[in-house]
Amino acid sequence: MEEKLKIEKTKMKIFSLGEEPKDCVYWLSQAPQKRLEAVEYLRELNYTRDEIKSRLQRVCRIVKLSQS
């Protein structure tokens, strides 16, 4: 069974607005596997299992415009 990503609350810091570090620098310093795990965790927070499997339905409609 897959392991859930845990948030390390002991490593959280509070910064003033405008003084926070750049997230890009942090994520580039992480291993690719850890970055993928974080993306998967965020995806699971936003979508249920059924939504992930069903995906989006593609619809195309042709509408005839009236001449004015």
Phi and psi in degrees as a GROMACS rama.xvg file:
@    title "Ramachandran Plot"
@    xaxis  label "Phi"
@    yaxis  label "Psi"
@TYPE xy
-73.9381  148.217  GLU-2
-90.157  136.725  GLU-3
-80.5189  143.527  LYS-4
-74.7144  129.654  LEU-5
-105.432  140.892  LYS-6
-85.9021  125.885  ILE-7
-88.0842  95.881  GLU-8
-69.9354  -19.6648  LYS-9
-73.9895  -16.7309  THR-10
-100.527  8.57777  LYS-11
-80.6439  142.593  MET-12
-132.056  152.9  LYS-13
-107.169  130.639  ILE-14
-122.993  153.403  PHE-15
-73.3261  153.202  SER-16
-59.3618  127.482  LEU-17
93.2943  -14.1133  GLY-18
-105.985  2.00029  GLU-19
-71.0691  147.726  GLU-20
-71.5345  160.152  PRO-21
-75.0676  127.486  LYS-22
-63.2116  -33.6257  ASP-23
-58.4523  -42.162  CYS-24
-61.5049  -42.4318  VAL-25
-63.0738  -51.2078  TYR-26
-67.6792  -31.2829  TRP-27
-69.292  -22.2689  LEU-28
-83.0094  -11.1728  SER-29
-87.636  154.912  GLN-30
-66.9965  148.207  ALA-31
-54.1746  -38.959  PRO-32
-61.9067  -41.4483  GLN-33
-66.3497  -37.4393  LYS-34
-64.5474  -42.3671  ARG-35
-65.4807  -39.051  LEU-36
-62.2227  -39.3431  GLU-37
-66.8981  -40.7908  ALA-38
-64.001  -43.3222  VAL-39
-62.5551  -40.3858  GLU-40
-62.2003  -46.0439  TYR-41
-64.5388  -37.1522  LEU-42
-63.8376  -42.8702  ARG-43
-66.4647  -30.3147  GLU-44
-65.4706  -33.5848  LEU-45
-93.2836  -20.5415  ASN-46
-131.971  141.74  TYR-47
-80.727  168.864  THR-48
-58.5989  -42.243  ARG-49
-63.9436  -39.8143  ASP-50
-66.8432  -36.0396  GLU-51
-66.2426  -43.1781  ILE-52
-74.1124  -34.9644  LYS-53
-76.5303  -28.5016  SER-54
60.3787  -175.098  ARG-55
-90.6124  142.783  LEU-56
-88.0275  136.859  GLN-57
-95.7028  130.42  ARG-58
-130.383  136.326  VAL-59
-130.051  128.431  CYS-60
-126.192  138.508  ARG-61
-104.934  121.661  ILE-62
-114.668  127.914  VAL-63
-85.6961  122.008  LYS-64
-84.5865  141.186  LEU-65
-77.2381  145.481  SER-66
-83.9534  131.299  GLN-67
